[in-house]
Amino acid sequence: MKFGIDRLVADAELRRPLAGRRVALVAHPASVTADLTHSLDALAACEGITLSAAFGPQHGLKGDKQDNMVETADETDPDYGIPVFSLYGEVRRPTAAMMDSADVFLFDLQDLGCRIYTFVTTLLYMLEAAAESGKAVWVLDRPNPAGRPVEGTTLRAGQESFVGAGPMPMRHGLTLGEMGHWFVAHFGLDVEYRVIGMEGWQPDGPGHGWPQDRVWINPSPNAANVNMARAYAGTVMIEGATVSEGRGTTRPLEILFGAPDIDAKAVLTEMRGFAPEWLAGCAIRECWFEPTFHKHAGTLCHGLMVHAEGPFYDHAAFQPWRLQALAFKAIRRLYPDYDLWRDFPYEYEFDRLAIDVINGGPDLREWVDNPDAAPADLDAIASRDEAAWRDEIAPLLLY
């Protein structure tokens, strides 16, 4: 199969509309061709393409920034002498000066298929800036490694943030090319928008979204493999909790929780008793770890690890958002007074609890904290939102 960058590099006819126009690339370390050439180098070698700038999203063009709210500075590319602008530094929205650097902006970011992954919001901000400045945006499309399943409650009005670009569920089921079409339609953007689509991507075929003939490259420092990409729509919510998501270990965000003062085995038993159907499609394994940095650094933690891979994985049955909600609920039921929700600035939001920013509203937190709330209560809200989103995006699917 071919990703968007592979098709653009191989097909002079696809590149023809770029002739005579200044081209900028939005990229990160996973922006590579099939032979692992970085997209910046591949485009620089293409006849008829004039590269005038590059942009890096959160974690930087190099992908070297580890954590949230760790910013990247602008720089100059040493090989091509072009400016490299940071979209996660002094600004997160492209400035007028940044937009003046090119005529066409090629957006080539590997996504994880989750609303909170900030590359989604960066695409919206780029489209809005292009609409204001009369510039063009092309998405060089890449797979959604989590595939087509949709899960989670819709982001509520007034809950927008850098991790919540618009009213979509946590696991949106789209590629970034498709998401761009939704942004244009939903926000009524008057912008020159084009998708260089993939060739041969089968979201329901082998790999369940991630093609088996392509290697995995971290699109951000803690996105280490496909198992993480599948679990992320659930495990990312731990960033809003005091328990560890495994940062400071070699398998971050593949863990439902870890803490020095929680009995993980007891939590798993409680999960199985409270909503056993929400554990389907994966294996859950008791584990121990000692983070080298971040939450509980240097302290032995007892936790649970998700294995949504190999013989344990059922793509249709796996529900990571519900699974993580269940882990929180089990902790709350066993430890009613546990200080579970982390109160700190999260992605430049200072007045809301991080868990609410992450989940696009208070629904999940209120369900966890309500001792009388049953699985059916949260499922009713989420199922309604999921069905509405599937209907809304059906005309936009390209594959």
C-alpha positions in Angstrom: 0.0 0.0 0.0 1.0 3.6 -0.3 0.6 6.5 2.2 -0.2 10.0 0.9 3.5 11.0 0.9 4.5 8.0 -1.1 1.9 8.8 -3.8 2.9 12.4 -3.9 6.6 11.7 -4.3 6.0 9.0 -7.0 3.5 10.9 -9.1 4.5 14.0 -11.0 0.9 14.6 -12.0 -0.2 14.8 -8.3 2.6 17.4 -7.7 1.8 19.5 -10.7 -0.5 22.0 -8.8 2.5 22.7 -6.6 4.6 24.1 -9.4 5.5 27.7 -8.9 4.1 27.7 -5.4 6.1 27.9 -2.1 5.5 24.7 -0.1 5.7 24.2 3.7 5.6 20.8 5.5 4.0 20.0 8.8 5.8 16.9 10.1 7.3 14.9 13.0 9.6 11.9 13.3 7.0 9.4 11.9 6.6 11.5 8.7 8.5 9.1 6.5 8.1 7.3 3.2 7.9 3.6 2.8 11.7 3.3 2.7 11.9 5.4 5.9 13.1 8.6 4.2 11.8 11.6 6.1 9.2 13.5 4.2 11.2 16.7 4.3 14.1 15.0 2.5 11.8 13.2 0.1 10.0 16.4 -0.9 13.3 18.4 -1.1 14.5 15.8 -3.7 11.3 16.1 -5.8 11.4 18.0 -9.1 9.0 21.0 -9.1 8.7 21.4 -5.3 10.1 24.5 -3.7 10.3 24.0 0.1 10.1 27.3 1.9 9.3 26.3 5.5 8.7 23.4 7.9 6.5 23.2 11.0 6.6 21.0 14.0 3.6 20.1 16.2 3.6 19.2 19.9 6.9 17.4 20.8 8.6 19.2 17.9 9.7 18.3 14.4 12.3 16.1 16.0 9.9 14.5 18.5 12.4 15.2 21.3 10.1 16.9 23.9 8.9 14.4 26.4 5.9 15.7 28.2 2.8 18.0 27.9 3.4 21.8 28.1 7.1 21.3 27.2 7.6 23.8 24.4 9.7 23.8 21.3 11.5 26.9 19.9 11.6 28.0 16.3 14.8 27.2 14.5 16.4 27.0 11.0 16.9 23.7 9.3 20.6 23.1 8.9 20.4 21.2 5.6 17.9 23.3 3.7 18.2 26.7 5.3 14.5 27.1 5.7 12.7 28.2 8.9 11.2 25.5 11.1 8.3 27.0 13.0 7.0 25.6 16.3 3.3 25.1 16.7 3.8 24.2 20.3 5.9 27.0 21.6 5.1 30.6 22.0 1.9 29.9 19.9 -0.2 26.9 19.0 -2.1 28.7 16.2 0.0 29.6 13.2 0.7 33.4 13.1 0.2 35.6 10.0 4.0 35.7 9.7 4.2 31.9 9.7 1.4 31.7 7.1 3.3 34.2 4.9 6.1 31.7 4.6 4.3 29.4 2.0 1.4 29.1 -0.4 0.6 25.5 0.2 0.9 23.7 3.5 1.4 19.9 3.3 0.2 18.2 6.5 1.9 14.9 7.0 1.4 13.8 10.6 0.8 10.2 11.8 -2.2 10.4 14.2 -3.5 7.9 16.8 -7.3 8.3 16.0 -8.0 10.0 19.3 -9.6 13.5 19.9 -7.1 14.4 22.6 -4.0 13.7 20.5 -3.1 17.3 19.7 -2.2 16.8 16.0 -6.0 16.8 15.4 -6.4 20.3 16.8 -3.2 21.5 15.0 -4.9 20.5 11.8 -8.0 22.6 12.6 -5.8 25.6 13.6 -3.9 25.3 10.3 -7.1 25.1 8.3 -8.5 28.2 10.1 -5.3 30.1 9.5 -5.3 29.1 5.8 -8.9 30.2 5.4 -8.0 33.6 6.8 -4.9 34.0 4.7 -6.0 32.5 1.4 -3.5 29.7 1.6 -4.0 26.0 0.7 -3.8 22.9 3.0 -3.1 19.4 1.7 -3.2 16.4 4.0 -0.9 13.6 3.0 -3.1 10.9 4.5 -1.9 8.2 6.8 -3.7 5.3 8.5 -5.7 5.6 11.7 -3.9 2.8 13.7 -6.9 2.4 16.0 -9.1 1.7 13.0 -12.8 2.6 12.4 -14.4 1.9 15.8 -15.9 5.0 17.5 -16.1 5.3 21.3 -16.7 7.8 24.0 -18.9 10.8 24.9 -19.0 13.8 22.6 -17.1 16.9 23.7 -19.6 19.3 25.2 -20.2 22.9 24.1 -17.9 25.2 26.0 -15.3 22.4 26.7 -13.1 23.1 23.7 -9.4 23.2 24.2 -6.1 22.2 22.6 -7.1 18.6 23.3 -10.7 19.1 22.2 -11.0 20.7 18.8 -14.8 20.2 18.4 -17.8 18.0 19.2 -16.4 14.6 18.5 -16.1 11.5 20.7 -12.7 10.4 22.2 -12.1 7.7 19.6 -13.2 9.3 16.3 -12.5 6.5 13.7 -11.2 8.9 11.0 -7.9 9.5 9.2 -6.6 13.1 9.4 -7.6 13.6 5.8 -11.1 12.7 6.6 -11.0 14.8 9.7 -10.0 17.7 7.6 -13.2 17.3 5.5 -15.2 17.3 8.8 -13.5 20.4 10.0 -14.2 22.3 6.7 -17.8 21.2 6.8 -18.5 21.6 10.5 -16.9 25.0 10.9 -17.8 26.3 7.4 -14.3 27.0 6.4 -13.7 28.6 3.0 -10.3 27.1 2.3 -8.5 25.3 -0.5 -8.3 21.8 1.0 -7.1 18.6 -0.6 -6.4 15.1 0.5 -3.7 13.0 -1.1 -5.3 9.8 -0.2 -3.7 6.4 0.6 -3.7 3.6 -1.9 -4.7 0.1 -0.6 -5.4 1.0 3.0 -7.9 -1.5 4.5 -9.2 -0.2 7.9 -11.0 -3.5 8.4 -8.4 -5.7 7.0 -5.3 -7.4 8.5 -3.8 -5.1 11.2 -7.2 -3.5 11.9 -6.0 -0.1 10.8 -2.2 -0.4 10.9 -0.8 -2.1 7.8 1.3 -5.1 8.6 3.9 -4.2 6.0 4.9 -0.9 7.6 7.1 -0.4 10.6 5.9 1.6 13.6 7.8 4.9 14.3 6.8 6.9 17.4 4.8 9.9 16.3 5.4 11.3 19.8 7.8 10.1 22.5 5.3 7.9 24.4 3.5 6.4 21.5 5.8 3.3 21.3 3.7 0.7 19.4 0.3 -0.2 18.0 -0.8 -1.6 21.3 -0.4 1.8 22.8 -2.3 3.4 19.9 -5.2 1.0 20.4 -5.4 1.6 24.2 -4.7 5.3 24.1 -8.4 6.5 23.8 -8.7 5.1 27.4 -5.3 5.3 29.0 -4.7 8.9 28.0 -7.4 9.8 30.6 -4.9 8.8 33.3 -3.1 12.0 32.6 -5.9 13.6 34.5 -5.5 11.3 37.5 -3.0 10.9 40.3 -2.2 7.3 39.5 0.5 6.6 36.9 0.0 6.0 33.2 3.5 4.4 33.1 5.5 7.5 32.0 9.0 6.9 33.1 8.8 3.3 32.0 9.4 1.7 28.6 5.6 1.0 28.1 3.8 4.3 28.9 0.1 4.6 28.2 -0.4 0.8 27.9 -1.2 0.7 31.6 -4.7 1.2 33.1 -3.1 2.5 36.3 -0.2 2.0 38.7 0.2 3.3 42.2 2.2 2.4 45.4 -0.9 2.4 47.5 -3.5 0.5 45.4 -4.0 -3.3 45.3 -4.2 -3.9 41.5 -5.3 -7.5 41.9 -8.3 -6.3 44.0 -9.1 -3.6 41.4 -9.1 -6.2 38.6 -11.5 -8.4 40.6 -13.8 -5.5 41.2 -13.7 -4.6 37.5 -14.7 -8.1 36.6 -17.6 -8.1 39.0 -18.9 -4.6 38.1 -18.9 -4.6 34.3 -17.2 -7.7 32.9 -18.3 -7.0 29.4 -16.1 -3.8 29.3 -13.0 -6.0 29.6 -13.6 -7.8 26.3 -11.2 -7.8 23.4 -7.9 -7.7 25.3 -6.0 -9.3 28.1 -5.3 -7.5 31.4 -2.1 -8.4 33.2 -1.1 -7.5 36.8 2.3 -5.8 36.7 4.8 -4.0 38.9 7.0 -1.0 37.8 9.1 1.8 39.2 8.9 5.0 37.1 12.3 6.7 36.6 10.5 10.1 36.3 7.0 11.6 36.4 4.3 10.4 38.9 5.6 8.2 41.7 9.2 8.4 40.4 11.5 6.0 42.1 8.6 4.2 43.9 7.4 0.7 43.3 3.9 0.7 41.7 1.3 -2.0 41.5 -0.8 -1.8 38.3 -2.6 -3.4 35.4 -1.3 -3.6 31.8 -3.5 -3.8 28.7 -2.6 -6.2 25.9 -4.7 -5.4 22.9 -2.6 -7.4 20.6 -1.8 -10.9 19.2 -4.3 -13.7 20.1 -5.8 -11.6 22.9 -7.1 -8.8 20.6 -10.7 -8.7 19.3 -11.0 -5.5 17.3 -14.7 -5.3 17.3 -15.0 -6.1 21.1 -12.2 -3.9 22.5 -13.5 -0.7 24.1 -10.6 1.2 25.7 -12.6 4.2 26.8 -15.0 2.1 28.8 -12.2 -0.1 30.0 -10.4 2.9 31.5 -13.6 4.3 33.0 -14.1 0.9 34.6 -10.6 1.0 36.1 -11.3 4.4 37.6 -14.7 3.2 38.9 -13.2 0.1 40.6 -10.6 2.2 42.3 -13.3 4.6 43.6 -15.5 1.7 44.8 -12.6 0.1 46.7 -11.0 3.3 47.9 -13.9 5.9 48.2 -11.7 8.6 49.7 -8.7 8.2 47.3 -7.4 11.4 45.9 -7.9 10.3 42.3 -8.2 13.4 40.2 -5.1 15.4 39.5 -5.6 19.2 40.0 -3.0 21.0 37.8 -2.7 23.1 34.6 -3.3 20.8 31.7 -2.6 21.9 28.1 -3.0 25.5 29.0 -6.3 25.1 30.7 -6.1 26.5 34.3 -9.7 26.6 35.5 -10.9 23.1 34.9 -10.0 19.7 36.3 -7.6 17.9 33.9 -9.9 14.9 33.7 -12.8 17.1 32.5 -10.5 18.8 29.9 -9.4 15.4 28.6 -12.9 13.9 28.4 -14.5 17.0 27.0 -16.8 17.5 30.0 -17.6 16.2 33.5 -19.7 13.2 32.5 -17.1 10.5 33.1 -15.8 11.9 36.3 -19.3 12.4 37.7 -20.1 8.8 36.8 -17.0 7.5 38.6 -17.6 9.6 41.7 -21.3 8.7 42.0 -21.6 5.6 44.2 -25.0 4.9 42.8 -24.1 5.1 39.1 -24.2 1.8 37.2 -22.5 0.8 34.0 -25.7 1.3 32.0 -25.8 4.9 33.0 -22.5 5.8 31.4 -23.2 3.4 28.5 -26.4 5.2 27.7 -24.8 8.6 27.3 -21.8 7.2 25.3 -23.9 4.9 23.0 -26.2 7.8 22.0 -23.2 10.1 21.2 -21.3 7.3 19.3 -24.3 6.5 17.1 -24.8 10.2 16.2 -21.1 10.6 15.3 -21.2 7.5 13.1 -24.1 8.9 11.2 -22.4 12.3 10.9 -19.1 11.0 9.5 -20.5 8.3 7.2 -20.5 10.6 4.1 -16.9 11.6 4.7 -15.2 8.2 4.7 -12.6 7.9 2.0 -11.7 4.3 2.4 
